[in-house]
Amino acid sequence: MAKTEPMKIGKLLLKGGRILDPSSRIDTVTDILLDKGKIQKIGSVDAKSFSGKVIDCKNKFIVPGLIDMHVHLREPGREDTETIDSGCQAAMAGGFTAVCCMPNTEPPIDCRGQVEFIKERAEGLIVDVHPIAAVTVGRKGEQLTEMGELVEAGSVGFSDDGTHIKQSGILRRALEYAKMFGRPIIDHCEDPSLSEGGVMNEGFTSTVLGLPGIPSISEEIDIARDLLMAQFTGGSVHIAHVSTKRSVQLIREAKSRGVSVTAETCPHYLLLTDEAVRTFDTNTKMKPPLRDKSDQDALIEGIKDGTVDVIASDHAPHAVEEKDTEYDAAAFGIIGLETIAGLMLSHFVNKGILTIEQLIETMTVNPRKILGLPSCAIKEGENANLTFIDLDSEWKVDKNHFLSKSRNTPFDGWELKGKAIGIVNKSQLYISE
């Protein structure tokens, strides 16, 4: 797919949209006047007397810019699958004004130079890129990184993403240090001694298919430890890609005790179960794996009651040859930046399972709170950081039209209703075709 360039904007009038910002308690239909990247006026503006670009936003939502706090941009090291530039193109097309990139690059994001490299590469792009630095040097779980220096360079959180922090003593010190800087530890919860060799959820379907399983306890036992350690240290832990009902229960109970814990899940866990693996499509292979229907129901309930704070994509690009192979040998992970908003709008908001307000909380408000980022509130005088949403837009997922370099999605060909159709950020505008 050819690169799509956003346009620079001077004066811009967004006419007649429904402005929805839970953080500012705004829900109204009116105009927004932008000038030099700032919100100059929220209120009725006569389009006839306005000299500048006008966008008709009738029957569209204007919300604070979406942010995906769990994305793999692969640069440096695997630029064949994604780069900072191509990942931001995909994010832009998916309605995101910001992404947080994980540190499992080659080399890892574990020093000031790597954080600065990412910030420099993202400079000038319409999408903000916030690096998440490694907890330990080389993501080896042995020695803490220089957390203060990494925060100073621009890191918004810490994670050994893809690798759990195996030593509880290291986790303790990480939580204590990160607390000093107001940053969370984002943990990939998996006990490899329980999951090693597994390729899908351990259960009835794995037995039928004859594929080695990954039991839910491999996730839950690590979450239980993290929650106890967060309570002990007073530090903040964010549980990445939660996939099981017991995980939701553990997090809910910890929150009731006042533990500083937040959690995320992903659309694939909400829309697919391990039954999808019967196709042997390697795009159903991810870690943690797709679970069963009872887990899926618990995750949805967790979002509705606030136990699960964030919906993220866990965008994980892979080369064709890494997926076009036997199921056992295929890489874990799927891409999601260009489908997440449409999937959630089509299957949850438009079906009345979640409200549009709940979706905005999980994809804008909560991630920014967790990471200590500005709220990008829709207020006069604030920088314009906006996403446009059309609940009536009908479209078909076509991986061949993705702006991402990779194509590994299980949602190719899905018919959807609801789409993020454009963004404004850093005095730039993008509207999808």
C-alpha angles and dihedrals in degrees: 000000000000118000113264117216122212116223129243112242135205112174114006130178119203102199126209102340127151104251111210122180117154092189092058094034091236122150111154142123111240144104131289120208116202126193127177092348096308134105103250099175140005107199143061116330125183104239092198092063094041119104108203142056116320124200119194105226097174111148090007129112122234109201137166111284113281118243127200109205097189115055134138112214093175094214121154105040108011104050088146089074101035142341132200088256097048092042090054089048088055091046091050091051089050094053100258124138093184140028134185113220122215122231101236091109127125102278097022123241094257105125140048093259093058093049091048091048091056093046091050093048091051095047112124095013117127090236119071114229118208114189121222108207129214120267092218134031109273088357085273096131095234110095129026118242121239093273098180092052092047092051090049089053092052110274112151097192145351131249140153084211115200090019124073119226097254099187113071090203090058090048090051093053092043092054091047094050095042089051089061089060098039093245129133128234106233108205132198098213112212132125102215092200086068099036104037112128094011121129104179142013113305108239145082095321095050089051092051092047094043092232122141111255138225108216121222090236089070088069099035098051091055092047090052090054093047092051093051091048093048089051091048096048100032088231126137121253126188116199111217125219099352110202112169137070093232090053089055090049093050092050092046091052092047092052090052088056092052097254112160096240133138130178144198138201134186136236093249091062090050097047106030134049132193087272086079089068089071086084090060086224103157089215086077089063114098139135120275087032129234107278133201133286095268090056090048092051091049092052092052091049089048091056092048094051095041098251090118106051104184142038110207133170102227083214103204114176120201135181118254093251091054090061103027094078142077115316093244092053099041122109120255118247147053137221120250116161094104097044108036098086094044093048093050094045094046100042102030114020098037090044092052096243092117130018121236087246091057091050092051090049091054097042102036118008102041099043091052092049092049093051096040093243125149113273095235087222119193098244136132110269094024125115111267107250105160145154124204117216129193112193091189099052110119117203144152124235108242114179090196089067096050118123089214115097090233133067105197103131131133090205099069110136096017114144110227137185114205129044144182098240103184151345142218121207138142092008090303131116131206124183119180119235 
